[in-house]
């Protein structure tokens, strides 16, 4: 996955969170994007979002940080 594809995936993940009140489990993302996007690609995007402080966790629940 190149940088452009990663950024597009991150935008799609953000949209998913916003449609679901800013909170999702990783399994929810897998179901939403499979089979077009692999779990590894999703993990990469989620990790990038954590590194950018766009996501926070509450146990297994991911929360989108809205600025």
PQR file with spaces between the fields and no chain letter, atoms N, CA, C, O and H, PARSE charges and radii, in Angstrom:
ATOM       1  N    UNK     1       0.862   -1.164    0.000 -0.4000 1.5000
ATOM       2  CA   UNK     1       0.000    0.000    0.000 -0.0000 2.0000
ATOM       3  C    UNK     1       0.912    1.230    0.000  0.5500 1.7000
ATOM       4  O    UNK     1       1.816    1.354    0.826 -0.5500 1.4000
ATOM       5  N    UNK     2       0.651    2.132   -0.944 -0.4000 1.5000
ATOM       6  CA   UNK     2       1.455    3.352   -1.008 -0.0000 2.0000
ATOM       7  C    UNK     2       0.857    4.438   -0.108  0.5500 1.7000
ATOM       8  O    UNK     2      -0.207    4.247    0.481 -0.5500 1.4000
ATOM       9  H    UNK     2      -0.083    2.032   -1.615  0.4000 1.0000
ATOM      10  N    UNK     3       1.545    5.570   -0.009 -0.4000 1.5000
ATOM      11  CA   UNK     3       1.111    6.653    0.885 -0.0000 2.0000
ATOM      12  C    UNK     3      -0.274    7.186    0.526  0.5500 1.7000
ATOM      13  O    UNK     3      -1.083    7.472    1.409 -0.5500 1.4000
ATOM      14  H    UNK     3       2.410    5.724   -0.487  0.4000 1.0000
ATOM      15  N    UNK     4      -0.540    7.315   -0.757 -0.4000 1.5000
ATOM      16  CA   UNK     4      -1.843    7.812   -1.211 -0.0000 2.0000
ATOM      17  C    UNK     4      -2.963    6.866   -0.780  0.5500 1.7000
ATOM      18  O    UNK     4      -3.997    7.309   -0.281 -0.5500 1.4000
ATOM      19  H    UNK     4       0.118    7.083   -1.474  0.4000 1.0000
ATOM      20  N    UNK     5      -2.757    5.575   -0.972 -0.4000 1.5000
ATOM      21  CA   UNK     5      -3.748    4.578   -0.569 -0.0000 2.0000
ATOM      22  C    UNK     5      -3.944    4.576    0.943  0.5500 1.7000
ATOM      23  O    UNK     5      -5.069    4.436    1.424 -0.5500 1.4000
ATOM      24  H    UNK     5      -1.917    5.214   -1.378  0.4000 1.0000
ATOM      25  N    UNK     6      -2.850    4.731    1.694 -0.4000 1.5000
ATOM      26  CA   UNK     6      -2.934    4.780    3.150 -0.0000 2.0000
ATOM      27  C    UNK     6      -3.769    5.975    3.595  0.5500 1.7000
ATOM      28  O    UNK     6      -4.631    5.835    4.463 -0.5500 1.4000
ATOM      29  H    UNK     6      -1.937    4.845    1.303  0.4000 1.0000
ATOM      30  N    UNK     7      -3.529    7.133    3.023 -0.4000 1.5000
ATOM      31  CA   UNK     7      -4.294    8.332    3.393 -0.0000 2.0000
ATOM      32  C    UNK     7      -5.771    8.170    3.056  0.5500 1.7000
ATOM      33  O    UNK     7      -6.631    8.588    3.831 -0.5500 1.4000
ATOM      34  H    UNK     7      -2.829    7.247    2.318  0.4000 1.0000
ATOM      35  N    UNK     8      -6.072    7.572    1.914 -0.4000 1.5000
ATOM      36  CA   UNK     8      -7.472    7.325    1.546 -0.0000 2.0000
ATOM      37  C    UNK     8      -8.133    6.343    2.510  0.5500 1.7000
ATOM      38  O    UNK     8      -9.295    6.518    2.877 -0.5500 1.4000
ATOM      39  H    UNK     8      -5.373    7.233    1.284  0.4000 1.0000
ATOM      40  N    UNK     9      -7.400    5.315    2.919 -0.4000 1.5000
ATOM      41  CA   UNK     9      -7.936    4.349    3.879 -0.0000 2.0000
ATOM      42  C    UNK     9      -8.191    5.026    5.224  0.5500 1.7000
ATOM      43  O    UNK     9      -9.212    4.763    5.859 -0.5500 1.4000
ATOM      44  H    UNK     9      -6.456    5.173    2.622  0.4000 1.0000
ATOM      45  N    UNK    10      -7.287    5.886    5.664 -0.4000 1.5000
ATOM      46  CA   UNK    10      -7.473    6.604    6.924 -0.0000 2.0000
ATOM      47  C    UNK    10      -8.723    7.480    6.853  0.5500 1.7000
ATOM      48  O    UNK    10      -9.487    7.544    7.816 -0.5500 1.4000
ATOM      49  H    UNK    10      -6.458    6.100    5.148  0.4000 1.0000
ATOM      50  N    UNK    11      -8.934    8.143    5.741 -0.4000 1.5000
ATOM      51  CA   UNK    11     -10.145    8.967    5.579 -0.0000 2.0000
ATOM      52  C    UNK    11     -11.398    8.095    5.628  0.5500 1.7000
ATOM      53  O    UNK    11     -12.406    8.488    6.216 -0.5500 1.4000
ATOM      54  H    UNK    11      -8.313    8.091    4.958  0.4000 1.0000
ATOM      55  N    UNK    12     -11.339    6.924    5.016 -0.4000 1.5000
ATOM      56  CA   UNK    12     -12.485    6.008    5.041 -0.0000 2.0000
ATOM      57  C    UNK    12     -12.737    5.508    6.457  0.5500 1.7000
ATOM      58  O    UNK    12     -13.890    5.380    6.871 -0.5500 1.4000
ATOM      59  H    UNK    12     -10.521    6.605    4.538  0.4000 1.0000
ATOM      60  N    UNK    13     -11.676    5.224    7.203 -0.4000 1.5000
ATOM      61  CA   UNK    13     -11.826    4.781    8.589 -0.0000 2.0000
ATOM      62  C    UNK    13     -12.432    5.898    9.432  0.5500 1.7000
ATOM      63  O    UNK    13     -13.321    5.642   10.244 -0.5500 1.4000
ATOM      64  H    UNK    13     -10.740    5.328    6.867  0.4000 1.0000
ATOM      65  N    UNK    14     -11.965    7.132    9.252 -0.4000 1.5000
ATOM      66  CA   UNK    14     -12.539    8.271    9.974 -0.0000 2.0000
ATOM      67  C    UNK    14     -14.037    8.381    9.707  0.5500 1.7000
ATOM      68  O    UNK    14     -14.824    8.604   10.626 -0.5500 1.4000
ATOM      69  H    UNK    14     -11.243    7.339    8.592  0.4000 1.0000
ATOM      70  N    UNK    15     -14.418    8.224    8.462 -0.4000 1.5000
ATOM      71  CA   UNK    15     -15.830    8.288    8.091 -0.0000 2.0000
ATOM      72  C    UNK    15     -16.631    7.195    8.793  0.5500 1.7000
ATOM      73  O    UNK    15     -17.742    7.435    9.265 -0.5500 1.4000
ATOM      74  H    UNK    15     -13.778    8.042    7.715  0.4000 1.0000
ATOM      75  N    UNK    16     -16.064    6.003    8.856 -0.4000 1.5000
ATOM      76  CA   UNK    16     -16.709    4.877    9.552 -0.0000 2.0000
ATOM      77  C    UNK    16     -16.933    5.218   11.015  0.5500 1.7000
ATOM      78  O    UNK    16     -18.011    4.974   11.557 -0.5500 1.4000
ATOM      79  H    UNK    16     -15.161    5.808    8.473  0.4000 1.0000
ATOM      80  N    UNK    17     -15.927    5.774   11.647 -0.4000 1.5000
ATOM      81  CA   UNK    17     -16.057    6.143   13.054 -0.0000 2.0000
ATOM      82  C    UNK    17     -17.157    7.182   13.235  0.5500 1.7000
ATOM      83  O    UNK    17     -17.969    7.070   14.153 -0.5500 1.4000
ATOM      84  H    UNK    17     -15.051    5.971   11.207  0.4000 1.0000
ATOM      85  N    UNK    18     -17.190    8.172   12.384 -0.4000 1.5000
ATOM      86  CA   UNK    18     -18.182    9.240   12.518 -0.0000 2.0000
ATOM      87  C    UNK    18     -19.598    8.716   12.322  0.5500 1.7000
ATOM      88  O    UNK    18     -20.536    9.229   12.933 -0.5500 1.4000
ATOM      89  H    UNK    18     -16.530    8.263   11.638  0.4000 1.0000
ATOM      90  N    UNK    19     -19.764    7.702   11.478 -0.4000 1.5000
ATOM      91  CA   UNK    19     -21.074    7.103   11.265 -0.0000 2.0000
ATOM      92  C    UNK    19     -21.502    6.257   12.460  0.5500 1.7000
ATOM      93  O    UNK    19     -22.685    5.966   12.633 -0.5500 1.4000
ATOM      94  H    UNK    19     -19.002    7.286   10.981  0.4000 1.0000
ATOM      95  N    UNK    20     -20.538    5.867   13.277 -0.4000 1.5000
ATOM      96  CA   UNK    20     -20.810    4.995   14.427 -0.0000 2.0000
ATOM      97  C    UNK    20     -20.492    5.698   15.746  0.5500 1.7000
ATOM      98  O    UNK    20     -19.983    5.082   16.682 -0.5500 1.4000
ATOM      99  H    UNK    20     -19.576    6.104   13.137  0.4000 1.0000
ATOM     100  N    UNK    21     -20.795    6.982   15.806 -0.4000 1.5000
ATOM     101  CA   UNK    21     -20.629    7.756   17.047 -0.0000 2.0000
ATOM     102  C    UNK    21     -19.200    7.761   17.569  0.5500 1.7000
ATOM     103  O    UNK    21     -18.976    7.816   18.778 -0.5500 1.4000
ATOM     104  H    UNK    21     -21.209    7.483   15.046  0.4000 1.0000
ATOM     105  N    UNK    22     -18.237    7.704   16.661 -0.4000 1.5000
ATOM     106  CA   UNK    22     -16.805    7.856   16.973 -0.0000 2.0000
ATOM     107  C    UNK    22     -16.213    6.715   17.793  0.5500 1.7000
ATOM     108  O    UNK    22     -15.138    6.886   18.368 -0.5500 1.4000
ATOM     109  H    UNK    22     -18.420    7.659   15.679  0.4000 1.0000
ATOM     110  N    UNK    23     -16.862    5.567   17.868 -0.4000 1.5000
ATOM     111  CA   UNK    23     -16.315    4.436   18.616 -0.0000 2.0000
ATOM     112  C    UNK    23     -16.578    3.127   17.874  0.5500 1.7000
ATOM     113  O    UNK    23     -17.702    2.853   17.453 -0.5500 1.4000
ATOM     114  H    UNK    23     -17.735    5.428   17.400  0.4000 1.0000
ATOM     115  N    UNK    24     -15.530    2.331   17.721 -0.4000 1.5000
ATOM     116  CA   UNK    24     -15.626    1.042   17.039 -0.0000 2.0000
ATOM     117  C    UNK    24     -14.603    0.067   17.619  0.5500 1.7000
ATOM     118  O    UNK    24     -13.614    0.468   18.232 -0.5500 1.4000
ATOM     119  H    UNK    24     -14.617    2.554   18.063  0.4000 1.0000
ATOM     120  N    UNK    25     -14.863   -1.198   17.414 -0.4000 1.5000
ATOM     121  CA   UNK    25     -13.882   -2.236   17.695 -0.0000 2.0000
ATOM     122  C    UNK    25     -13.139   -2.535   16.402  0.5500 1.7000
ATOM     123  O    UNK    25     -13.664   -2.300   15.314 -0.5500 1.4000
ATOM     124  H    UNK    25     -15.667   -1.523   16.916  0.4000 1.0000
ATOM     125  N    UNK    26     -11.917   -3.054   16.516 -0.4000 1.5000
ATOM     126  CA   UNK    26     -11.136   -3.394   15.321 -0.0000 2.0000
ATOM     127  C    UNK    26     -11.903   -4.393   14.460  0.5500 1.7000
ATOM     128  O    UNK    26     -11.874   -4.305   13.232 -0.5500 1.4000
ATOM     129  H    UNK    26     -11.491   -3.245   17.400  0.4000 1.0000
ATOM     130  N    UNK    27     -12.584   -5.335   15.093 -0.4000 1.5000
ATOM     131  CA   UNK    27     -13.351   -6.343   14.355 -0.0000 2.0000
ATOM     132  C    UNK    27     -14.435   -5.693   13.496  0.5500 1.7000
ATOM     133  O    UNK    27     -14.755   -6.189   12.416 -0.5500 1.4000
ATOM     134  H    UNK    27     -12.608   -5.406   16.090  0.4000 1.0000
ATOM     135  N    UNK    28     -15.000   -4.577   13.977 -0.4000 1.5000
ATOM     136  CA   UNK    28     -15.999   -3.848   13.194 -0.0000 2.0000
ATOM     137  C    UNK    28     -15.376   -3.298   11.907  0.5500 1.7000
ATOM     138  O    UNK    28     -15.987   -3.343   10.839 -0.5500 1.4000
ATOM     139  H    UNK    28     -14.740   -4.173   14.854  0.4000 1.0000
ATOM     140  N    UNK    29     -14.161   -2.783   12.027 -0.4000 1.5000
ATOM     141  CA   UNK    29     -13.467   -2.266   10.845 -0.0000 2.0000
ATOM     142  C    UNK    29     -13.152   -3.388    9.861  0.5500 1.7000
ATOM     143  O    UNK    29     -13.293   -3.222    8.649 -0.5500 1.4000
ATOM     144  H    UNK    29     -13.665   -2.746   12.894  0.4000 1.0000
ATOM     145  N    UNK    30     -12.729   -4.520   10.387 -0.4000 1.5000
ATOM     146  CA   UNK    30     -12.417   -5.666    9.529 -0.0000 2.0000
ATOM     147  C    UNK    30     -13.657   -6.071    8.737  0.5500 1.7000
ATOM     148  O    UNK    30     -13.583   -6.281    7.526 -0.5500 1.4000
ATOM     149  H    UNK    30     -12.614   -4.655   11.371  0.4000 1.0000
ATOM     150  N    UNK    31     -14.796   -6.180    9.420 -0.4000 1.5000
ATOM     151  CA   UNK    31     -16.040   -6.557    8.725 -0.0000 2.0000
ATOM     152  C    UNK    31     -16.434   -5.517    7.681  0.5500 1.7000
ATOM     153  O    UNK    31     -16.932   -5.863    6.610 -0.5500 1.4000
ATOM     154  H    UNK    31     -14.857   -6.010   10.404  0.4000 1.0000
ATOM     155  N    UNK    32     -16.214   -4.265    7.990 -0.4000 1.5000
ATOM     156  CA   UNK    32     -16.600   -3.177    7.081 -0.0000 2.0000
ATOM     157  C    UNK    32     -15.760   -3.179    5.806  0.5500 1.7000
ATOM     158  O    UNK    32     -16.299   -2.969    4.720 -0.5500 1.4000
ATOM     159  H    UNK    32     -15.810   -3.983    8.860  0.4000 1.0000
ATOM     160  N    UNK    33     -14.478   -3.409    5.915 -0.4000 1.5000
ATOM     161  CA   UNK    33     -13.569   -3.241    4.781 -0.0000 2.0000
ATOM     162  C    UNK    33     -13.159   -4.530    4.085  0.5500 1.7000
ATOM     163  O    UNK    33     -12.598   -4.491    2.990 -0.5500 1.4000
ATOM     164  H    UNK    33     -14.041   -3.580    6.798  0.4000 1.0000
ATOM     165  N    UNK    34     -13.430   -5.663    4.703 -0.4000 1.5000
ATOM     166  CA   UNK    34     -13.058   -6.930    4.086 -0.0000 2.0000
ATOM     167  C    UNK    34     -13.964   -7.231    2.919  0.5500 1.7000
ATOM     168  O    UNK    34     -15.139   -6.883    3.038 -0.5500 1.4000
ATOM     169  H    UNK    34     -13.886   -5.695    5.592  0.4000 1.0000
ATOM     170  N    UNK    35     -13.593   -7.814    1.837 -0.4000 1.5000
ATOM     171  CA   UNK    35     -12.308   -8.426    1.519 -0.0000 2.0000
ATOM     172  C    UNK    35     -11.352   -7.478    0.771  0.5500 1.7000
ATOM     173  O    UNK    35     -10.209   -7.847    0.502 -0.5500 1.4000
ATOM     174  H    UNK    35     -12.639   -8.097    1.740  0.4000 1.0000
ATOM     175  N    UNK    36     -11.802   -6.282    0.442 -0.4000 1.5000
ATOM     176  CA   UNK    36     -10.962   -5.372   -0.347 -0.0000 2.0000
ATOM     177  C    UNK    36      -9.702   -4.949    0.398  0.5500 1.7000
ATOM     178  O    UNK    36      -8.645   -4.781   -0.211 -0.5500 1.4000
ATOM     179  H    UNK    36     -12.730   -5.982    0.661  0.4000 1.0000
ATOM     180  N    UNK    37      -9.813   -4.776    1.716 -0.4000 1.5000
ATOM     181  CA   UNK    37      -8.697   -4.335    2.544 -0.0000 2.0000
ATOM     182  C    UNK    37      -8.344   -5.458    3.511  0.5500 1.7000
ATOM     183  O    UNK    37      -9.223   -6.002    4.179 -0.5500 1.4000
ATOM     184  H    UNK    37     -10.671   -4.912    2.210  0.4000 1.0000
ATOM     185  N    UNK    38      -7.074   -5.804    3.586 -0.4000 1.5000
ATOM     186  CA   UNK    38      -6.650   -6.885    4.477 -0.0000 2.0000
ATOM     187  C    UNK    38      -6.535   -6.385    5.915  0.5500 1.7000
ATOM     188  O    UNK    38      -6.486   -5.181    6.166 -0.5500 1.4000
ATOM     189  H    UNK    38      -6.360   -5.361    3.043  0.4000 1.0000
ATOM     190  N    UNK    39      -6.493   -7.329    6.851 -0.4000 1.5000
ATOM     191  CA   UNK    39      -6.324   -6.961    8.260 -0.0000 2.0000
ATOM     192  C    UNK    39      -4.991   -6.256    8.476  0.5500 1.7000
ATOM     193  O    UNK    39      -4.906   -5.324    9.275 -0.5500 1.4000
ATOM     194  H    UNK    39      -6.533   -8.307    6.647  0.4000 1.0000
ATOM     195  N    UNK    40      -3.960   -6.688    7.777 -0.4000 1.5000
ATOM     196  CA   UNK    40      -2.645   -6.045    7.912 -0.0000 2.0000
ATOM     197  C    UNK    40      -2.689   -4.598    7.449  0.5500 1.7000
ATOM     198  O    UNK    40      -2.094   -3.727    8.083 -0.5500 1.4000
ATOM     199  H    UNK    40      -4.029   -7.446    7.128  0.4000 1.0000
ATOM     200  N    UNK    41      -3.387   -4.333    6.351 -0.4000 1.5000
ATOM     201  CA   UNK    41      -3.518   -2.957    5.869 -0.0000 2.0000
ATOM     202  C    UNK    41      -4.299   -2.111    6.876  0.5500 1.7000
ATOM     203  O    UNK    41      -3.954   -0.955    7.122 -0.5500 1.4000
ATOM     204  H    UNK    41      -3.870   -5.041    5.836  0.4000 1.0000
ATOM     205  N    UNK    42      -5.347   -2.688    7.453 -0.4000 1.5000
ATOM     206  CA   UNK    42      -6.106   -1.974    8.481 -0.0000 2.0000
ATOM     207  C    UNK    42      -5.253   -1.703    9.719  0.5500 1.7000
ATOM     208  O    UNK    42      -5.307   -0.614   10.290 -0.5500 1.4000
ATOM     209  H    UNK    42      -5.627   -3.627    7.253  0.4000 1.0000
ATOM     210  N    UNK    43      -4.472   -2.692   10.128 -0.4000 1.5000
ATOM     211  CA   UNK    43      -3.591   -2.491   11.286 -0.0000 2.0000
ATOM     212  C    UNK    43      -2.604   -1.357   11.023  0.5500 1.7000
ATOM     213  O    UNK    43      -2.339   -0.542   11.907 -0.5500 1.4000
ATOM     214  H    UNK    43      -4.428   -3.577    9.664  0.4000 1.0000
ATOM     215  N    UNK    44      -2.065   -1.307    9.818 -0.4000 1.5000
ATOM     216  CA   UNK    44      -1.131   -0.242    9.456 -0.0000 2.0000
ATOM     217  C    UNK    44      -1.814    1.117    9.547  0.5500 1.7000
ATOM     218  O    UNK    44      -1.247    2.063   10.094 -0.5500 1.4000
ATOM     219  H    UNK    44      -2.280   -1.970    9.100  0.4000 1.0000
ATOM     220  N    UNK    45      -3.024    1.215    9.016 -0.4000 1.5000
ATOM     221  CA   UNK    45      -3.760    2.485    9.048 -0.0000 2.0000
ATOM     222  C    UNK    45      -4.111    2.876   10.483  0.5500 1.7000
ATOM     223  O    UNK    45      -3.968    4.040   10.858 -0.5500 1.4000
ATOM     224  H    UNK    45      -3.484    0.446    8.573  0.4000 1.0000
ATOM     225  N    UNK    46      -4.567    1.922   11.284 -0.4000 1.5000
ATOM     226  CA   UNK    46      -4.928    2.204   12.678 -0.0000 2.0000
ATOM     227  C    UNK    46      -3.682    2.620   13.462  0.5500 1.7000
ATOM     228  O    UNK    46      -3.738    3.556   14.260 -0.5500 1.4000
ATOM     229  H    UNK    46      -4.684    0.976   10.979  0.4000 1.0000
ATOM     230  N    UNK    47      -2.566    1.935   13.242 -0.4000 1.5000
ATOM     231  CA   UNK    47      -1.316    2.295   13.919 -0.0000 2.0000
ATOM     232  C    UNK    47      -0.898    3.714   13.541  0.5500 1.7000
ATOM     233  O    UNK    47      -0.478    4.487   14.401 -0.5500 1.4000
ATOM     234  H    UNK    47      -2.521    1.175   12.593  0.4000 1.0000
ATOM     235  N    UNK    48      -1.009    4.053   12.275 -0.4000 1.5000
ATOM     236  CA   UNK    48      -0.689    5.404   11.820 -0.0000 2.0000
ATOM     237  C    UNK    48      -1.588    6.421   12.508  0.5500 1.7000
ATOM     238  O    UNK    48      -1.124    7.480   12.930 -0.5500 1.4000
ATOM     239  H    UNK    48      -1.350    3.425   11.575  0.4000 1.0000
ATOM     240  N    UNK    49      -2.876    6.100   12.620 -0.4000 1.5000
ATOM     241  CA   UNK    49      -3.816    7.005   13.283 -0.0000 2.0000
ATOM     242  C    UNK    49      -3.468    7.166   14.765  0.5500 1.7000
ATOM     243  O    UNK    49      -3.586    8.267   15.304 -0.5500 1.4000
ATOM     244  H    UNK    49      -3.252    5.239   12.277  0.4000 1.0000
ATOM     245  N    UNK    50      -3.042    6.089   15.432 -0.4000 1.5000
ATOM     246  CA   UNK    50      -2.608    6.189   16.828 -0.0000 2.0000
ATOM     247  C    UNK    50      -1.376    7.076   16.939  0.5500 1.7000
ATOM     248  O    UNK    50      -1.291    7.924   17.827 -0.5500 1.4000
ATOM     249  H    UNK    50      -2.946    5.195   14.995  0.4000 1.0000
ATOM     250  N    UNK    51      -0.427    6.878   16.039 -0.4000 1.5000
ATOM     251  CA   UNK    51       0.795    7.682   16.057 -0.0000 2.0000
ATOM     252  C    UNK    51       0.499    9.163   15.841  0.5500 1.7000
ATOM     253  O    UNK    51       1.208   10.021   16.366 -0.5500 1.4000
ATOM     254  H    UNK    51      -0.495    6.189   15.317  0.4000 1.0000
ATOM     255  N    UNK    52      -0.534    9.460   15.081 -0.4000 1.5000
ATOM     256  CA   UNK    52      -0.942   10.849   14.826 -0.0000 2.0000
ATOM     257  C    UNK    52      -1.886   11.378   15.909  0.5500 1.7000
ATOM     258  O    UNK    52      -2.347   12.517   15.849 -0.5500 1.4000
ATOM     259  H    UNK    52      -1.110    8.763   14.656  0.4000 1.0000
ATOM     260  N    UNK    53      -2.160   10.526   16.897 -0.4000 1.5000
ATOM     261  CA   UNK    53      -3.077   10.870   18.000 -0.0000 2.0000
ATOM     262  C    UNK    53      -4.494   11.163   17.501  0.5500 1.7000
ATOM     263  O    UNK    53      -5.184   12.040   18.022 -0.5500 1.4000
ATOM     264  H    UNK    53      -1.785    9.601   16.946  0.4000 1.0000
ATOM     265  N    UNK    54      -4.913   10.406   16.478 -0.4000 1.5000
ATOM     266  CA   UNK    54      -6.273   10.497   15.959 -0.0000 2.0000
ATOM     267  C    UNK    54      -7.196    9.495   16.626  0.5500 1.7000
ATOM     268  O    UNK    54      -8.418    9.618   16.546 -0.5500 1.4000
ATOM     269  H    UNK    54      -4.353    9.694   16.055  0.4000 1.0000
ATOM     270  N    UNK    55      -6.608    8.495   17.289 -0.4000 1.5000
ATOM     271  CA   UNK    55      -7.381    7.451   17.956 -0.0000 2.0000
ATOM     272  C    UNK    55      -6.928    7.306   19.404  0.5500 1.7000
ATOM     273  O    UNK    55      -5.776    7.570   19.748 -0.5500 1.4000
ATOM     274  H    UNK    55      -5.615    8.395   17.353  0.4000 1.0000
ATOM     275  N    UNK    56      -7.863    6.883   20.235 -0.4000 1.5000
ATOM     276  CA   UNK    56      -7.581    6.533   21.626 -0.0000 2.0000
ATOM     277  C    UNK    56      -8.280    5.204   21.900  0.5500 1.7000
ATOM     278  O    UNK    56      -9.169    4.796   21.151 -0.5500 1.4000
ATOM     279  H    UNK    56      -8.799    6.668   19.956  0.4000 1.0000
ATOM     280  N    UNK    57      -7.877    4.538   22.968 -0.4000 1.5000
ATOM     281  CA   UNK    57      -8.509    3.260   23.300 -0.0000 2.0000
ATOM     282  C    UNK    57      -9.148    3.315   24.677  0.5500 1.7000
ATOM     283  O    UNK    57      -8.700    4.018   25.582 -0.5500 1.4000
ATOM     284  H    UNK    57      -7.155    4.869   23.575  0.4000 1.0000
ATOM     285  N    UNK    58     -10.200    2.550   24.787 -0.4000 1.5000
ATOM     286  CA   UNK    58     -10.851    2.270   26.068 -0.0000 2.0000
ATOM     287  C    UNK    58     -11.032    0.761   26.088  0.5500 1.7000
ATOM     288  O    UNK    58     -12.053    0.244   25.634 -0.5500 1.4000
ATOM     289  H    UNK    58     -10.564    1.979   24.052  0.4000 1.0000
ATOM     290  N    UNK    59     -10.053    0.068   26.608 -0.4000 1.5000
ATOM     291  CA   UNK    59     -10.068   -1.394   26.524 -0.0000 2.0000
ATOM     292  C    UNK    59      -9.886   -1.803   25.075  0.5500 1.7000
ATOM     293  O    UNK    59      -8.894   -1.436   24.445 -0.5500 1.4000
ATOM     294  H    UNK    59      -9.224    0.488   26.977  0.4000 1.0000
ATOM     295  N    UNK    60     -10.833   -2.558   24.542 -0.4000 1.5000
ATOM     296  CA   UNK    60     -10.778   -2.990   23.143 -0.0000 2.0000
ATOM     297  C    UNK    60     -11.468   -2.009   22.198  0.5500 1.7000
ATOM     298  O    UNK    60     -11.433   -2.190   20.981 -0.5500 1.4000
ATOM     299  H    UNK    60     -11.639   -2.856   25.054  0.4000 1.0000
ATOM     300  N    UNK    61     -12.082   -0.993   22.742 -0.4000 1.5000
ATOM     301  CA   UNK    61     -12.840   -0.031   21.950 -0.0000 2.0000
ATOM     302  C    UNK    61     -11.930    1.109   21.488  0.5500 1.7000
ATOM     303  O    UNK    61     -11.218    1.714   22.289 -0.5500 1.4000
ATOM     304  H    UNK    61     -12.111   -0.845   23.730  0.4000 1.0000
ATOM     305  N    UNK    62     -11.964    1.390   20.191 -0.4000 1.5000
ATOM     306  CA   UNK    62     -11.213    2.514   19.634 -0.0000 2.0000
ATOM     307  C    UNK    62     -12.132    3.720   19.562  0.5500 1.7000
ATOM     308  O    UNK    62     -13.301    3.599   19.196 -0.5500 1.4000
ATOM     309  H    UNK    62     -12.543    0.898   19.540  0.4000 1.0000
ATOM     310  N    UNK    63     -11.604    4.875   19.910 -0.4000 1.5000
ATOM     311  CA   UNK    63     -12.367    6.127   19.811 -0.0000 2.0000
ATOM     312  C    UNK    63     -11.628    7.090   18.910  0.5500 1.7000
ATOM     313  O    UNK    63     -10.417    7.277   19.034 -0.5500 1.4000
ATOM     314  H    UNK    63     -10.655    4.973   20.208  0.4000 1.0000
ATOM     315  N    UNK    64     -12.371    7.701   18.000 -0.4000 1.5000
ATOM     316  CA   UNK    64     -11.818    8.735   17.125 -0.0000 2.0000
ATOM     317  C    UNK    64     -11.738   10.021   17.920  0.5500 1.7000
ATOM     318  O    UNK    64     -12.706   10.413   18.570 -0.5500 1.4000
ATOM     319  H    UNK    64     -13.355    7.549   17.900  0.4000 1.0000
ATOM     320  N    UNK    65     -10.601   10.677   17.873 -0.4000 1.5000
ATOM     321  CA   UNK    65     -10.434   11.966   18.537 -0.0000 2.0000
ATOM     322  C    UNK    65     -10.798   13.044   17.533  0.5500 1.7000
ATOM     323  O    UNK    65     -10.112   13.244   16.531 -0.5500 1.4000
ATOM     324  H    UNK    65      -9.814   10.359   17.345  0.4000 1.0000
ATOM     325  N    UNK    66     -11.879   13.725   17.820 -0.4000 1.5000
ATOM     326  CA   UNK    66     -12.389   14.762   16.919 -0.0000 2.0000
ATOM     327  C    UNK    66     -11.855   16.094   17.402  0.5500 1.7000
ATOM     328  O    UNK    66     -11.989   16.451   18.573 -0.5500 1.4000
ATOM     329  H    UNK    66     -12.436   13.563   18.634  0.4000 1.0000
ATOM     330  N    UNK    67     -11.248   16.821   16.481 -0.4000 1.5000
ATOM     331  CA   UNK    67     -10.676   18.123   16.846 -0.0000 2.0000
ATOM     332  C    UNK    67     -11.500   19.241   16.266  0.5500 1.7000
ATOM     333  O    UNK    67     -11.178   20.412   16.465 -0.5500 1.4000
ATOM     334  H    UNK    67     -11.139   16.531   15.530  0.4000 1.0000
